[in-house]
Amino acid sequence: MSFKSVYCFKCSTKNEVTLPLSRSAECESCGEDLRVCKNCEFFDVTASQQCREPMVDLVQEKERSNWCDHFVLNQKQPGSAGSDPKQDLLAAAEALFKKK
């Protein structure tokens, strides 16, 4: 059993959790579920079904705990580099076209 840090998608509170992350894990601060699409490394608002994992079944509620077998805990702090797919795409486009 190992311990990892996860930031709540809702309030950005850093939570120390044990892996594998339980489906019933909740944020210490706001009580929101932690094993949700929005806390997964594959979550991407620009991807099909908002997930970069191509074989995933559709999950309607991205902020509720679910049984997705492809869940991988995202340990990036909200607002940190690489945590916002839209900003990443915009930065890549600007770099490509050397927009200042």
DAHUUR-V15790 format. One record per residue. N is the residue number from 1. RES is the residue in one small letter. SS is DSSP state (alpha for helix, beta for strand, coil for the rest). OMEGA is omega in whole degrees, 0 to 359 (999 if undefined). Layout:
BEGIN
n:res:ss:omega
N:RES:SS:OMEGA
N:RES:SS:OMEGA
END
This chain:
BEGIN
n:res:ss:omega
1:m:coil:180
2:s:beta:180
3:f:beta:178
4:k:beta:175
5:s:beta:175
6:v:beta:178
7:y:beta:179
8:c:coil:179
9:f:coil:186
10:k:coil:187
11:c:coil:179
12:s:coil:177
13:t:coil:177
14:k:beta:180
15:n:beta:174
16:e:beta:184
17:v:beta:175
18:t:beta:178
19:l:beta:0
20:p:coil:183
21:l:coil:180
22:s:coil:177
23:r:coil:182
24:s:coil:181
25:a:coil:181
26:e:beta:177
27:c:coil:179
28:e:coil:185
29:s:coil:187
30:c:coil:178
31:g:coil:178
32:e:coil:176
33:d:beta:178
34:l:coil:180
35:r:coil:183
36:v:coil:180
37:c:alpha:184
38:k:alpha:175
39:n:alpha:181
40:c:beta:178
41:e:coil:182
42:f:coil:181
43:f:beta:181
44:d:coil:183
45:v:coil:182
46:t:coil:182
47:a:coil:175
48:s:alpha:182
49:q:alpha:180
50:q:alpha:180
51:c:beta:179
52:r:coil:177
53:e:coil:188
54:p:coil:185
55:m:coil:185
56:v:coil:173
57:d:coil:181
58:l:coil:174
59:v:coil:184
60:q:coil:185
61:e:coil:185
62:k:coil:182
63:e:coil:179
64:r:coil:179
65:s:coil:181
66:n:coil:185
67:w:coil:184
68:c:coil:180
69:d:coil:183
70:h:coil:183
71:f:coil:174
72:v:coil:184
73:l:beta:175
74:n:coil:184
75:q:coil:179
76:k:coil:177
77:q:coil:178
78:p:coil:181
79:g:coil:178
80:s:coil:181
81:a:coil:178
82:g:coil:183
83:s:coil:181
84:d:coil:183
85:p:alpha:180
86:k:alpha:179
87:q:alpha:178
88:d:alpha:179
89:l:alpha:179
90:l:alpha:179
91:a:alpha:179
92:a:alpha:179
93:a:alpha:179
94:e:alpha:178
95:a:alpha:180
96:l:alpha:182
97:f:coil:177
98:k:coil:178
99:k:coil:180
100:k:coil:999
END
